[in-house]
């Protein structure tokens, strides 16, 4: 027979209640007294603030921070498409966690994002997150530091945007290749046009015979015949002629008659070379007649002008591009004489970060030959001439890209390092500025400067630096 005093759980008697949770009455009594003391203290502080006509503020604990702008982005879509368990009655009021935007610091739930954003910016939320609701007042040193920070940041961004010399040269080569392709296309079109015209003229002659006159074909011969000359050779050799029978031959001393036909023929023969004819009529018993063709000074000048016209047009365009371009630091250029496009005045302003020549403003002359861009220009520095291993004492710059495009007889330079028609005044001046930053003492133009530079690099003295800084001061007008 079973014991009637045992219960259903492990034989424990039915009256045993030791399994229930027990509470420490003394601990909770102390907590209650502490809470009551805080409430009395807060009530007293509120009463005193009210008597003083001030608003009560909860005393600071010392762990609060100044209110600052948010650095992170509030993600209002992180819970889209997710399920969340909420306690019963969560849909009533804002207190407690519910369906919506929940603030853990304030234990409040909001039904839309607008209310949630307004709550985040409220004083209640700022205090509960440990902020004083006051903005820190910046000192003068902090303001200066912030300004310097933004200046450094702007300079870094500008340095990142600046194109390197290699990229600029590559870009110029691509542009030159495009221009060359356009010129080749234009020449092909002109050649094709002339071929079609010749075919059409040949077709007309085949159909109508050799006696037909093609437009413009015999204009030159007609002009020569009307002026009393025939058989003129435009190739520039000996010139045969037939004098007009109207000219009398009388036994008088030898007479020389100069006939310059350049002005008469220039209208019709605009694209032909101009020739001046000197007819020496000597009367003799045999009535001998001799003729000699000599070039006139005006004809030579016109020929040179015509040959240099493409170079002048190219230089005008390049000068205009450089003067209009704002992305070329440290370079200023113009003409020495407004009537001479082949002589440029250049100012090179070296940046302050250059080791030896920083801050200097050096003037130079850039002289272009009539055969530009097939032959290189020359760059000559004006007084004060920089003390540099690659600049001669007379101011002329020695750099590979300004050497004629031919093989070096001494073998110091490859043909690819010398002048190329793809080079422009801009690339020349950029290479010159680069030479100020990195002088080359291997094949110097100024031997003394190269020797002093090598000795300074070896740590023997600093004479080279002193000479360079003296040139910089002279370029600024300080010495």
C-alpha positions in Angstrom: 0.0 0.0 0.0 1.5 3.3 -1.1 2.3 6.2 1.2 -0.5 8.7 1.1 1.7 11.6 2.1 3.9 11.4 -1.1 2.9 13.5 -4.1 3.0 12.8 -7.8 6.4 14.5 -8.4 9.5 12.5 -7.2 7.7 11.3 -4.1 7.6 14.9 -2.7 4.7 15.6 -0.3 1.9 17.6 -1.8 2.3 20.5 0.7 6.0 21.2 -0.2 6.4 24.5 -2.0 10.3 24.8 -2.2 10.2 24.6 -6.0 8.8 28.2 -6.2 11.2 31.2 -6.8 12.2 33.0 -3.7 13.1 36.7 -3.3 15.7 38.5 -1.2 13.5 40.9 0.8 16.4 42.9 2.2 17.9 43.5 -1.2 14.7 44.8 -2.7 13.9 46.9 0.4 17.3 48.7 -0.1 16.6 49.3 -3.8 13.2 50.7 -2.9 14.7 53.1 -0.3 17.4 54.2 -2.9 14.7 54.9 -5.5 12.6 56.8 -3.0 15.6 58.9 -2.1 16.3 59.8 -5.8 12.7 60.7 -6.3 12.6 63.0 -3.3 15.9 64.6 -4.4 14.5 65.1 -7.9 11.2 66.5 -6.5 13.2 68.9 -4.4 15.3 70.0 -7.4 12.2 70.5 -9.5 10.6 72.6 -6.8 13.6 74.8 -6.4 13.9 75.3 -10.2 10.2 76.3 -10.3 10.7 78.8 -7.5 13.7 80.3 -9.3 11.6 80.5 -12.5 13.9 78.1 -14.4 13.3 74.9 -16.3 14.4 71.7 -14.5 17.2 69.7 -16.2 18.3 66.3 -15.2 21.8 66.5 -13.7 24.6 65.2 -15.9 26.5 62.1 -15.1 29.8 63.1 -16.8 29.6 60.5 -19.5 27.6 62.7 -21.9 29.0 64.0 -25.2 28.3 67.1 -27.3 25.6 66.9 -29.9 27.1 66.3 -33.3 25.8 65.7 -36.8 25.1 62.1 -37.9 27.9 60.5 -39.9 26.0 57.4 -40.9 23.0 57.0 -43.2 19.7 55.8 -41.6 18.6 52.7 -43.4 14.8 52.8 -43.5 14.4 49.8 -45.8 16.4 47.2 -43.9 13.3 45.4 -42.6 11.3 45.5 -45.8 10.0 42.0 -46.6 10.9 40.6 -43.1 8.6 39.2 -40.4 8.9 40.3 -36.8 7.3 38.9 -33.7 5.6 41.5 -31.4 4.0 41.0 -28.0 0.2 41.1 -27.6 -1.3 44.6 -27.6 1.7 46.1 -29.4 -0.6 47.9 -31.8 -1.9 50.2 -29.0 0.1 53.4 -28.4 3.8 54.0 -29.0 5.3 52.5 -25.8 7.2 49.2 -26.3 8.3 47.3 -29.3 5.7 46.9 -32.0 5.2 46.8 -35.7 7.0 49.8 -37.2 10.2 51.8 -36.6 11.4 51.0 -33.0 13.8 53.1 -31.0 15.7 51.0 -28.4 17.0 54.0 -26.4 13.5 55.5 -25.8 11.5 52.2 -26.1 9.1 53.8 -28.6 7.6 52.6 -31.8 6.6 54.8 -34.7 4.3 53.8 -37.6 6.0 55.9 -40.4 9.5 57.1 -41.2 8.7 60.8 -40.9 7.7 60.5 -37.2 10.8 58.3 -36.6 13.2 60.9 -38.1 11.6 63.7 -36.1 12.0 61.6 -32.9 15.7 61.0 -33.7 16.3 64.8 -33.8 14.2 65.4 -30.7 15.7 66.4 -27.3 14.3 63.3 -25.7 16.2 61.0 -27.9 19.4 63.0 -27.7 19.4 62.9 -23.9 18.6 59.2 -23.8 21.5 58.5 -26.1 23.9 60.3 -23.8 24.2 63.7 -25.5 24.0 67.1 -23.8 21.9 68.7 -26.6 24.7 71.4 -26.8 27.1 71.8 -29.7 30.8 72.1 -29.0 32.2 75.6 -29.7 35.2 75.4 -31.9 38.4 77.3 -30.9 40.4 79.5 -33.2 43.1 76.7 -33.5 40.5 74.2 -34.5 39.1 76.5 -37.2 42.6 77.1 -38.6 43.2 73.3 -38.6 39.9 72.6 -40.4 40.7 75.3 -43.1 44.2 73.8 -43.6 42.6 70.3 -43.9 40.3 71.4 -46.6 43.1 73.2 -48.4 45.2 70.0 -48.3 42.2 68.0 -49.5 41.6 70.4 -52.5 45.3 70.2 -53.4 45.3 66.5 -53.4 42.2 66.4 -55.6 43.9 68.8 -58.1 47.0 66.7 -58.1 44.9 63.6 -58.9 43.2 65.5 -61.8 46.5 66.7 -63.3 47.7 64.7 -66.3 51.2 63.4 -66.2 53.7 64.3 -68.9 53.6 60.8 -70.4 49.8 61.0 -70.8 50.0 64.5 -72.3 52.6 63.4 -74.8 50.5 60.3 -75.7 47.4 62.5 -76.1 49.4 64.9 -78.4 50.6 61.9 -80.5 47.0 60.7 -80.9 45.9 64.2 -82.0 48.8 64.5 -84.4 47.9 61.1 -85.9 44.3 62.2 -86.4 45.5 65.4 -88.1 47.8 63.4 -90.3 45.0 61.0 -91.2 42.8 63.9 -92.2 45.5 65.4 -94.4 46.1 62.0 -96.0 42.3 61.7 -96.7 42.3 65.2 -98.2 45.2 64.4 -100.5 43.5 61.1 -101.6 40.3 63.0 -102.4 42.2 65.7 -104.4 44.1 63.0 -106.3 40.9 61.2 -107.1 39.3 64.4 -108.2 42.2 65.2 -110.5 42.2 61.7 -111.9 38.5 61.9 -112.7 39.1 65.3 -114.4 41.9 63.8 -116.5 39.7 60.9 -117.5 36.9 63.2 -118.4 39.2 65.4 -120.5 40.7 62.3 -122.2 37.2 61.1 -123.0 36.2 64.4 -124.5 39.3 64.4 -126.7 38.6 60.9 -127.8 35.1 61.8 -128.8 35.7 65.2 -130.4 39.3 65.0 -131.5 42.6 66.8 -130.5 41.4 70.2 -131.7 38.9 70.6 -128.9 40.0 73.1 -126.2 39.5 72.0 -122.5 38.6 74.9 -120.2 41.8 76.4 -118.7 44.2 74.1 -120.6 45.7 76.8 -123.0 45.3 79.9 -120.9 49.1 80.1 -120.1 50.1 79.6 -123.7 47.7 82.3 -124.8 49.1 84.8 -122.3 52.7 84.1 -123.4 51.8 84.4 -127.0 50.0 87.7 -126.5 53.1 89.1 -124.7 55.4 88.1 -127.5 57.1 85.0 -125.9 56.9 81.4 -126.8 58.4 78.2 -125.5 58.8 79.3 -121.9 60.1 76.4 -119.7 58.7 76.6 -116.2 61.1 74.0 -115.0 63.8 76.6 -114.2 66.4 75.8 -116.8 67.6 77.7 -119.8 64.8 79.8 -121.3 64.4 80.1 -125.1 62.3 82.9 -126.6 61.4 84.5 -129.8 61.6 88.3 -129.9 58.8 90.3 -131.4 59.5 91.3 -134.9 58.4 94.9 -134.1 61.6 95.5 -132.1 64.1 97.3 -134.3 67.7 96.4 -134.4 69.9 99.5 -134.8 73.7 99.8 -134.5 73.7 101.4 -131.1 75.6 100.4 -127.9 74.6 97.2 -126.1 71.4 97.8 -124.1 69.9 95.6 -121.3 66.2 95.5 -120.8 64.8 94.0 -117.6 61.3 92.6 -117.9 59.8 91.3 -114.6 56.8 89.3 -115.5 56.0 88.2 -111.9 53.3 90.8 -111.3 51.7 90.1 -114.7 51.7 86.4 -114.4 50.8 86.2 -110.7 47.1 86.6 -111.4 46.9 83.7 -113.7 49.8 81.5 -112.5 49.0 81.8 -108.8 50.3 78.3 -108.1 53.2 78.4 -110.5 56.8 79.5 -109.7 57.5 83.2 -110.7 60.4 83.8 -113.1 62.0 87.0 -114.0 63.5 87.3 -117.5 66.5 89.4 -118.4 66.7 90.0 -122.2 70.1 91.2 -123.3 69.8 92.6 -126.8 73.2 93.3 -128.4 73.4 94.7 -131.8 76.3 93.4 -133.9 77.0 92.8 -137.5 75.5 89.4 -137.1 72.6 90.7 -135.0 73.2 88.1 -132.2 70.6 87.8 -129.6 71.2 86.2 -126.2 68.8 85.6 -123.3 69.6 84.8 -119.6 67.0 84.0 -116.9 68.0 85.3 -113.4 65.8 85.2 -110.2 64.8 88.5 -108.8 65.0 89.4 -105.1 61.2 89.7 -104.9 60.8 86.3 -106.5 63.1 84.7 -103.9 61.2 86.4 -101.0 57.9 85.2 -102.4 59.2 81.6 -102.7 60.4 81.6 -99.1 57.1 83.1 -97.9 55.2 80.4 -99.7 57.4 77.6 -98.3 56.9 78.9 -94.7 53.2 79.5 -94.9 52.2 76.1 -93.6 54.6 76.5 -90.6 53.2 79.9 -89.9 49.6 78.7 -89.9 50.5 75.8 -87.6 52.4 78.0 -85.2 49.5 80.5 -85.0 47.1 77.7 -84.1 49.4 76.2 -81.5 50.1 79.6 -79.9 46.3 80.3 -79.7 45.7 76.9 -78.1 48.5 77.5 -75.5 47.3 81.0 -74.7 43.7 79.8 -74.3 44.5 76.6 -72.4 44.2 76.9 -68.6 45.6 73.4 -67.8 49.2 74.3 -68.5 50.8 75.2 -65.2 53.9 77.4 -65.0 54.0 78.4 -68.7 53.3 81.8 -70.3 54.1 82.6 -74.0 53.7 85.3 -76.6 55.3 86.8 -79.6 58.5 88.9 -79.6 57.2 90.8 -82.6 53.5 90.7 -83.6 54.6 90.5 -87.3 56.9 87.5 -86.7 55.2 84.2 -85.7 58.5 82.3 -85.7 59.9 84.1 -82.6 58.2 83.4 -79.3 58.9 84.9 -75.9 58.4 82.3 -73.1 58.2 82.6 -69.3 58.8 79.4 -67.3 57.6 79.7 -63.7 59.1 76.9 -61.7 57.0 75.5 -58.9 58.1 75.8 -55.3 58.5 72.0 -54.9 61.5 72.0 -57.3 64.7 71.2 -55.2 67.1 73.7 -56.8 65.1 76.1 -59.0 61.8 76.4 -57.0 60.1 79.8 -57.3 62.2 81.0 -60.3 60.8 82.8 -63.3 63.1 82.3 -66.3 62.6 84.1 -69.7 63.5 82.4 -72.9 63.3 82.7 -76.7 61.8 79.9 -78.8 62.9 80.3 -82.4 61.2 78.2 -85.1 62.7 77.5 -88.6 60.6 77.9 -91.8 60.7 74.1 -92.2 58.9 73.5 -88.8 57.6 71.0 -87.8 60.0 68.8 -89.9 63.0 70.5 -88.2 63.2 71.4 -84.5 63.1 74.9 -83.0 65.8 76.3 -80.7 65.3 77.5 -77.1 67.6 80.1 -75.7 67.3 81.5 -72.1 67.7 85.3 -71.6 69.5 87.0 -68.7 69.7 85.8 -66.0 70.7 82.5 -67.6 70.0 79.6 -65.2 73.1 77.7 -63.9 72.1 74.3 -65.2 74.1 71.3 -66.5 71.9 71.2 -69.7 72.1 74.9 -70.5 75.1 76.4 -72.3 76.7 79.5 -71.0 75.1 81.5 -73.9 71.7 80.3 -72.7 71.0 77.7 -75.4 69.2 74.6 -74.1 70.6 71.2 -74.8 67.9 68.5 -74.8 67.4 65.5 -77.0 64.0 66.4 -78.4 65.5 69.6 -79.9 68.2 67.8 -81.8 67.6 67.2 -85.6 66.0 63.9 -86.5 69.0 62.0 -87.6 71.4 59.4 -86.2 73.8 60.7 -83.5 77.4 60.4 -84.9 78.7 59.8 -81.3 76.1 57.2 -80.4 74.8 59.0 -77.3 71.2 59.4 -78.5 68.9 57.1 -80.4 66.9 58.5 -83.3 63.7 57.9 -81.4 64.9 60.3 -78.7 65.4 63.2 -81.1 63.0 65.6 -82.7 59.8 64.3 -84.2 57.1 66.2 -86.0 54.6 65.1 -83.3 56.3 67.3 -80.8 54.7 70.7 -80.1 55.8 73.9 -78.3 53.8 72.7 -75.3 55.6 69.4 -75.1 59.0 71.2 -75.5 58.3 73.6 -72.6 56.9 70.8 -70.4 60.1 68.8 -71.0 62.1 71.9 -70.2 60.3 72.3 -66.9 60.9 68.6 -66.2 64.6 69.1 -66.8 64.7 71.8 -64.1 63.3 69.2 -61.6 65.7 66.4 -62.8 69.0 67.8 -64.2 71.0 65.4 -66.4 74.7 65.4 -65.7 75.6 62.5 -68.0 76.1 64.5 -71.2 76.3 68.1 -69.9 76.3 71.4 -71.8 77.7 73.2 -68.8 80.6 71.0 -67.5 81.1 73.1 -64.4 77.5 72.8 -63.3 77.5 69.1 -63.9 80.6 68.6 -61.8 79.2 70.7 -58.9 75.9 68.8 -59.1 77.7 65.4 -58.9 79.9 66.6 -56.0 76.9 67.9 -54.1 75.1 64.5 -54.6 78.2 62.9 -53.1 77.9 65.2 -50.1 81.1 67.1 -50.6 79.5 70.6 -50.6 76.4 72.6 -51.5 77.9 75.1 -53.9 75.6 74.0 -56.7 72.5 74.7 -54.6 73.9 78.2 -53.8 74.5 79.0 -57.4 71.0 77.9 -58.4 69.3 79.9 -55.7 71.3 82.9 -56.8 69.9 82.5 -60.3 66.4 82.2 -58.9 66.8 85.4 -56.9 68.1 87.2 -60.0 65.2 86.0 -62.0 62.9 87.5 -59.4 64.8 90.8 -59.4 66.0 90.4 -55.8 69.7 90.5 -56.5 
